[in-house]
Amino acid sequence: MCKIERLLRSRTLFNQLKKCSSVKNLEYVYASMIKTNANQDCFLLNQFVGACLGLSKIDYAVSAFLQMENPNVFVYNAMIRGFAHCFYPAQALECYIDMLRADVMPTSYTFSSLIKACSLVSALGFGETIQCQVWKNGFSSHVFVQTALIDFYSNLGKIGTSKRVFDEMVERDVFTWTVMVSAHVRAWDLSSARRLFEEMPERNNATWNTIIDGYARVGNVEFAELLFNQMPARDIISWTTMITCYTQNKRYREALAVFNEMISNGISPDEVTMATVISACAHLGALDLGNEIYLYVLQNGFDLDVYIGSALIDMYAKCGSLDRSLLVFFKLREKNLFCWNSVIEGLAVHGFVEEALQMFSRMEGEKIKPNGVTFISVLSACTHAGLVEEGRKRFLSMVSDYSIPHEVGHYGCMVDLLSKAGLLTDALELIRSMKVEPNSVIWGALLGGCKLHRNLEIAQVAVNELMVLEPNNSGYYNLVVNMYAEVNRWDEVAKIRAAMKNLGVEKSSPGSSWIEMGRKIHQFAASDKTHPAYNEIYLVLDQLDGLLKLVGYVPELTWGDLG
């Protein structure tokens, strides 16, 4: 075969590999390569490995590689990259060792893939060895290799080593700076991240998004807002990061406002954005707005995947539309654990306890393994129905059948279940046997049960613990004050009231409620005068109060109301 024919054959095979869109095409092209001995061509095999990765067929790449007699560094690089890309880090490292044994010298691209492989297996020792190889082979000045090392060490919590690599770099690009900022964010060191951010000679959207996400994670919404408003340009990730920031910090109305602004600016949301926005609607109970978001999802061709699907199931259940929640659940082609957890929780919250437990059994039948969140919903369902023995059984099965450790939330559910059932001694014994430190929610559940069943002795135990955990929470004090007042133990009432006064404990801020009208969320709280229509609202309340008195209604006052 002449040289021109070989070139034409190679060009044909190269074009075929570039266009491979199915495994069948891939097999056909490789058969042609074997037939013409092109499977020994390093350039073509490099392209073949790339095509295999595109179709997630790393096993085909391995078979072709093993048949090659003299692979060059580019083929080895392709294989190492392929193993790392397909999450086979050990094989990537083995391939590098084979490469050295074959006396094939690595390039800088070899090391960037190797460092990623070390990150996947958290192999600190091997990573340090690779860094020595980087120095030995003269690639210590290569920016992307050093950047990969910064990311590797920070992923293992070695922020000091990351900083040392960064400081020793002669040249840095914007990606290097961003990775170092991200390293500080991962280490929860926002002050260092911000200082580095301010020093950057240039920034891109990834840098801005990283620092905003960092402040969002630590709950510093004000700084996140400030940086978001300072951004010279915003991409889809920027908008989604800010929406997520508000949602994570329970500022759901602001999340929806940013979403509307995003749409107004012509930015098309993605699946992650939509799932986050739907979650905000769920927490606000904004059913009409949630319906509009769902319609937007359908009209704009979004795939009803497990993320949007689970968010919709949760939203409809929280908004009181359980039938729609179930409709979305059964429409999903694929269901992951989040979908099952959402529907089980929805059924439990709406009081369909038997159906929730049946759904749990159905999930097990689908070979979906539950997690701790699943059992929160299951135990809550048992609490709603007062199924004490069923709750005990499920609580024990977490560890015995699924090896899921009990967390504070699970203990809280069990204490609530036992307390409401009047088994206050059992609840107290469970708290004292806990392997984790009980929090105020657990002691509060016990106190609530004591109020329900008028057990002052155990109530005092709970209050003593709550005074340490939440000394400024007036709700617990008022609860026990009311319990003593109900049995005319006024000396105890006076003692607690005096203690509250000495400690400076005042009645806590009132809770709030909200309604959805005309696509807007209106929030209300007791004695609040911030709503623009508060004059009209109080007028109606006064009229309702007068009508109630006319029919003989007398409000039931507690001691806390008189204080």
Residue pairs with C-beta under 8 A, 6 or more apart in sequence:
1 9
9 36
9 38
10 38
10 41
10 43
10 44
13 29
13 32
13 33
13 36
13 38
13 44
14 43
14 44
14 47
16 25
16 29
16 32
17 29
17 44
17 47
17 48
17 50
17 51
18 47
18 51
19 25
20 26
20 29
20 51
20 54
20 55
22 55
23 55
23 57
23 60
26 51
26 52
26 55
26 57
26 60
27 60
29 48
29 51
30 39
30 48
30 60
30 64
32 38
33 39
33 41
33 44
33 48
38 44
39 45
39 48
39 64
39 67
39 68
40 68
40 69
40 70
42 68
42 70
42 71
42 72
42 74
42 75
43 74
45 64
45 65
45 68
45 71
45 75
45 78
46 74
46 75
46 78
48 61
48 64
49 61
49 64
49 65
49 75
49 78
49 79
49 82
50 78
52 58
52 60
52 61
52 64
52 82
53 61
53 81
53 82
53 85
53 86
56 86
58 82
58 83
58 86
58 88
61 78
61 79
61 82
62 79
65 71
65 75
65 79
68 75
71 79
71 102
71 104
72 104
73 99
73 104
73 105
73 106
73 107
73 110
76 95
76 96
76 98
76 99
76 104
76 106
76 110
77 107
77 109
77 110
77 113
79 92
79 95
80 92
80 95
80 96
80 99
80 110
80 113
80 114
80 117
81 109
81 113
83 89
83 91
83 92
83 95
83 117
84 92
84 113
84 114
84 116
84 117
84 120
87 120
89 116
89 117
89 118
89 119
89 120
89 121
89 123
90 117
90 121
92 113
92 114
92 117
93 114
93 117
93 118
93 123
93 126
96 106
96 110
96 114
99 106
99 110
100 106
105 137
106 133
106 137
108 139
108 142
108 144
108 145
111 130
111 133
111 134
111 137
111 139
111 145
111 148
112 144
112 145
112 148
114 130
115 127
115 130
115 145
115 148
115 149
115 151
115 152
116 148
116 152
118 124
118 126
118 127
118 130
118 152
119 127
119 151
119 152
119 155
119 156
122 155
122 156
124 156
124 158
127 149
127 152
127 153
127 156
131 149
134 140
134 142
134 145
134 149
139 145
140 146
141 170
141 171
143 169
143 171
143 172
143 173
143 176
144 175
146 165
146 166
146 169
146 176
147 173
147 175
147 176
147 179
149 162
149 165
150 162
150 165
150 166
150 176
150 179
150 180
150 183
151 162
151 179
151 182
151 183
153 159
153 161
153 162
153 165
153 183
154 162
154 179
154 182
154 183
154 186
154 187
155 186
157 187
159 183
159 184
159 187
159 189
162 180
162 183
163 180
163 183
166 172
166 176
166 180
169 176
174 200
174 202
174 203
174 204
174 207
175 206
177 196
177 200
177 201
177 203
177 207
178 204
178 206
178 207
178 210
180 196
181 193
181 196
181 197
181 200
181 207
181 210
181 211
181 214
182 210
184 190
184 192
184 193
184 196
184 214
185 193
185 210
185 211
185 213
185 214
185 217
188 217
188 218
190 214
190 215
190 218
190 220
193 210
193 211
193 214
194 211
197 203
197 207
197 211
200 207
205 231
205 233
205 234
205 235
205 237
205 238
206 237
208 227
208 231
208 238
209 235
209 237
209 238
209 241
211 227
212 224
212 227
212 228
212 238
212 241
212 242
212 245
213 241
213 244
213 245
215 221
215 223
215 224
215 227
215 245
216 224
216 241
216 242
216 244
216 245
216 248
216 249
217 248
219 248
219 249
221 245
221 246
221 249
221 251
224 242
224 245
225 242
228 234
228 238
228 241
228 242
231 238
234 265
234 267
235 267
236 267
236 268
236 269
236 270
236 273
239 258
239 259
239 262
239 267
239 269
239 273
240 269
240 270
240 272
240 273
240 276
242 258
243 255
243 258
243 259
243 262
243 273
243 276
243 277
243 280
244 255
244 276
246 252
246 254
246 255
246 258
246 280
247 255
247 276
247 279
247 280
247 283
250 283
252 280
252 281
252 283
252 284
252 521
253 284
253 521
253 523
255 276
255 277
255 280
256 277
256 280
256 281
256 284
256 286
256 289
256 521
259 269
259 273
259 277
259 280
262 269
262 273
263 269
268 300
269 277
271 302
271 303
271 305
271 307
271 308
272 307
274 293
274 296
274 297
274 302
274 308
274 311
275 307
275 308
275 310
275 311
276 311
277 293
278 290
278 293
278 294
278 308
278 311
278 312
278 314
278 315
279 311
279 314
279 315
281 287
281 289
281 290
281 293
281 315
281 319
282 290
282 311
282 314
282 315
282 317
282 318
282 319
283 318
284 514
284 516
284 521
285 318
285 319
285 320
285 514
285 516
286 319
286 516
286 521
287 316
287 319
287 320
287 321
287 516
288 516
288 519
289 516
289 519
289 521
290 312
290 315
290 316
290 319
292 519
294 312
297 304
297 308
302 308
304 312
304 328
304 331
304 332
304 333
305 334
306 332
306 334
306 335
306 336
306 338
306 339
307 338
309 328
309 329
309 332
309 335
309 339
310 336
310 338
310 339
310 341
310 342
311 342
312 325
312 328
313 325
313 328
313 329
313 339
313 342
313 343
313 346
314 325
314 342
314 345
314 346
315 325
316 322
316 324
316 325
316 328
316 346
317 325
317 342
317 343
317 345
317 346
317 347
317 349
317 350
318 346
318 349
322 346
322 347
322 350
322 352
325 342
325 343
325 346
326 343
326 346
329 335
329 339
329 342
329 343
332 339
335 366
335 368
336 368
337 368
337 369
337 370
337 371
337 374
340 359
340 363
340 366
340 368
340 370
340 374
341 371
341 373
341 374
341 377
343 359
344 356
344 359
344 360
344 363
344 374
344 377
344 378
344 381
345 376
345 377
345 380
347 353
347 355
347 356
347 359
347 381
348 356
348 377
348 378
348 380
348 381
348 384
349 380
349 384
351 384
351 385
353 381
353 382
353 384
353 385
353 387
356 377
356 378
356 381
357 378
357 381
357 390
360 370
360 374
360 378
363 370
363 374
364 370
369 402
370 378
370 402
370 404
371 404
372 398
372 404
372 405
372 407
372 409
372 410
375 394
375 395
375 398
375 404
375 410
376 409
376 410
376 413
378 394
379 391
379 394
379 395
379 410
379 413
379 414
379 417
380 413
381 387
382 388
382 390
382 391
382 394
382 413
382 417
383 391
383 413
383 416
383 417
383 420
386 417
386 420
386 421
387 417
388 417
388 418
388 421
388 423
391 413
391 414
391 417
392 414
395 406
395 410
395 413
395 414
398 404
398 405
398 406
398 410
399 405
399 406
406 434
406 435
406 436
407 436
408 436
408 437
408 438
408 439
408 441
408 442
411 430
411 431
411 434
411 436
411 438
411 442
412 439
412 441
412 442
412 445
414 427
414 430
415 427
415 430
415 431
415 442
415 445
415 446
415 449
416 445
416 448
416 449
418 424
418 426
418 427
418 430
418 449
419 427
419 445
419 446
419 448
419 449
419 450
419 452
420 448
420 449
420 452
422 449
422 452
422 453
424 446
424 449
424 450
424 453
424 455
424 458
425 458
427 445
427 446
427 449
428 446
428 458
428 461
431 438
431 442
431 443
431 446
434 442
438 465
439 469
440 466
440 469
440 470
440 473
443 462
443 465
443 466
443 469
444 462
444 466
444 476
446 458
446 462
447 459
447 462
447 463
447 466
447 476
447 479
447 480
448 479
449 455
450 456
450 458
450 459
450 462
450 483
451 459
451 479
451 482
451 483
454 483
454 486
454 487
456 480
456 483
456 484
456 487
456 489
459 480
459 483
460 480
462 476
463 476
463 477
463 480
466 473
466 476
467 476
470 476
471 503
471 505
472 503
472 504
472 505
472 508
473 505
473 508
474 500
474 505
474 506
474 507
474 508
474 560
475 508
477 496
477 499
477 500
477 505
478 507
478 558
478 559
478 560
478 563
480 496
481 493
481 496
481 497
481 559
481 560
481 563
482 558
482 559
482 560
484 490
484 492
484 493
484 496
485 493
485 558
485 559
493 559
497 563
507 560
507 563
509 525
510 525
510 526
510 527
510 528
511 525
512 523
512 524
512 525
512 528
513 523
513 524
513 525
514 521
514 522
514 523
514 524
515 521
515 522
515 524
516 522
522 531
523 531
524 531
524 537
528 534
531 537
